[in-house]
Each structure stands twice: as C-alpha cells, then as structure tokens.
C-alpha cells in the first residue's frame, strides 16, 4: 500500500460508507426536530385559540347574566 493513488479510491470508499452510516440518523434527527417545532407551534396556537374562546364565552355569559 505504498502507492499513493490507492488512497483516493480508498478515501472515497470510506467516505461513502461513513455517509451511508451517519446520514440517515442526521436527516431523521432533523425531521424529528422539525416535527417537534411544528407540534410546539400547534400547541401554542391551540392555547391561544382556547384563551380567546374562553374570553368570548365568558363575555357572552356575563352579558346574558347581566341582561336579566
């Protein structure tokens, strides 16, 4: 293995094997993080809507109660 030209294909082969081994977990972790951010945003929007709905229902209830 003293011939330096063998190191180029050998390096490419090692890089390919490393890519095939590490790339799926990298992309999977990135997708999981993206879904976690989307879930957090969805929960935040849901909480905001529930607060608005609670305020609306409370104001309607108080208006109905005070009109009697």
C-alpha positions as CSV (number, residue, x, y, z in Angstrom):
1,X,0.0,0.0,0.0
2,X,2.8,2.3,-0.7
3,X,1.2,3.5,-4.0
4,X,-0.4,6.9,-3.2
5,X,-3.0,6.6,-5.9
6,X,-4.8,3.8,-3.9
7,X,-5.7,6.3,-1.2
8,X,-8.1,8.3,-3.4
9,X,-10.5,5.4,-4.1
10,X,-10.0,4.1,-0.6
11,X,-10.8,7.5,0.8
12,X,-13.9,7.7,-1.4
13,X,-15.0,4.3,-0.3
14,X,-14.5,5.2,3.4
15,X,-16.4,8.5,2.8
16,X,-19.3,6.6,1.1
17,X,-19.5,4.1,3.9
18,X,-19.5,6.8,6.5
19,X,-22.2,8.7,4.6
20,X,-24.4,5.7,4.4
21,X,-24.0,5.0,8.1
22,X,-24.3,8.6,9.5
23,X,-26.6,10.4,7.0
24,X,-29.9,8.6,7.8
25,X,-29.7,9.4,11.5
26,X,-28.7,13.0,10.8
27,X,-31.7,13.5,8.5
28,X,-34.0,11.6,10.8
29,X,-33.0,13.8,13.8
30,X,-33.5,16.9,11.6
31,X,-37.1,15.7,10.7
32,X,-37.9,14.8,14.3
33,X,-36.7,18.3,15.4
34,X,-38.9,19.9,12.7
35,X,-41.9,17.9,13.8
36,X,-41.3,18.9,17.4
37,X,-41.2,22.5,16.4
38,X,-44.4,22.2,14.5
39,X,-46.1,20.4,17.4
40,X,-44.9,23.2,19.8
41,X,-46.3,25.9,17.4
42,X,-49.6,24.0,17.0
43,X,-50.0,23.7,20.8
44,X,-49.2,27.4,21.2
45,X,-51.9,28.3,18.6
46,X,-54.4,25.9,20.2
47,X,-53.8,27.5,23.6
48,X,-54.2,31.0,22.1
49,X,-57.5,30.0,20.5
50,X,-58.7,28.4,23.7
51,X,-58.0,31.6,25.6
52,X,-59.8,33.7,23.0
53,X,-62.8,31.3,23.1
54,X,-62.9,31.3,26.9
55,X,-62.9,35.1,26.9
56,X,-65.7,35.2,24.2
57,X,-67.8,32.7,26.1
58,X,-67.2,34.5,29.4
59,X,-68.3,37.8,27.9
60,X,-71.4,36.3,26.4
61,X,-72.3,34.6,29.7
62,X,-71.8,37.8,31.6
63,X,-73.8,39.8,29.1
64,X,-76.7,37.3,29.3
65,X,-76.5,37.2,33.1
66,X,-76.5,41.0,33.4
67,X,-79.4,41.4,31.0
68,X,-81.8,39.5,33.2
